[in-house]
């Protein structure tokens, strides 16, 4: 029997009372299961942390001694027990080390996706599928009006830009994907990276990911020719809003983060409407629980066919 209260939000985040643990807690807790290392999912200060090895490495780089007291590292498909709940990680395809969390309790399987994507990405493991009784899915872009374009066609837009490019991107996950895509699809462009992105690249390379060619940013280099793409984190991108002699782009699935109508770069690391529908088709859940977005469209779409509720 599906437990309707198997997980629910409290003051610290998404809590499983039956196993006494949190999924991606928003405040430090005693027992945390972390899907991936982005800051809105992996906060510092938890006591006991279950995650993948790359997630631990990213957290330790970003948070240092405050990353967490005890890390339990798990390989893909390795079962472990927390409070009587049987758990394993499968790949979410979102970024390096990102995991979906499969939870089995009293004969029922609950699948928490974390953030995930279906698009191909050579800098992380592809998404995996399992059947589950309950699918707990992020619904950031779960709107029929939101369909992500082909990322290869998007990155090839850089071919048409004849100035140097200041490319804003999240430093962890998106930046590494862009470096590899530029090397693969617009190789005449030369990639420069902000100094804060370089240590994150090193962790990717430690885990065997080949990002391709890139250099640490130097102002002198960008004065030599117009084939450079300088990848910077959001705070740097925003501070360079008056930059001259470059074309400013921000890589995101969000329309409001595109900096001008002429030059857009819609590359998202999240599932869009069709991706969520495809995920439901693969998982074949009896119930669909949504969070991190508006599940209204999914509830309407599956009315009378699938029990759907929002946890947000």
Secondary structure, 3 states (H helix, E strand, C coil): CCCCCCCEEECCEEEECCCCEEECCCCCCCEEECCCCCCCCCCCCEEEEEECHHHHHHHHHHHHHHCEEEEEECCCCCCEEECCEEEEEEECCCCCCCEEEEEEECCEEEEECCCCCCCCCCCCCCCCCCCCCEEEEECCCCCCCCCCCCHHHHHHHHHHCCCEEEEECCCCCHHHHHHHHHHHHCCCCEEEECHHHHHHHHHHHHCCCCCCCCEECCHHHHCCCCCEEEEECHHHHHHCCCCCCEEEEEECCCHHHCCCCCCCECCCCCCCHHHHHHHHHHHCCCEEEEECCCCHHHHHHCCCCCEEEECC
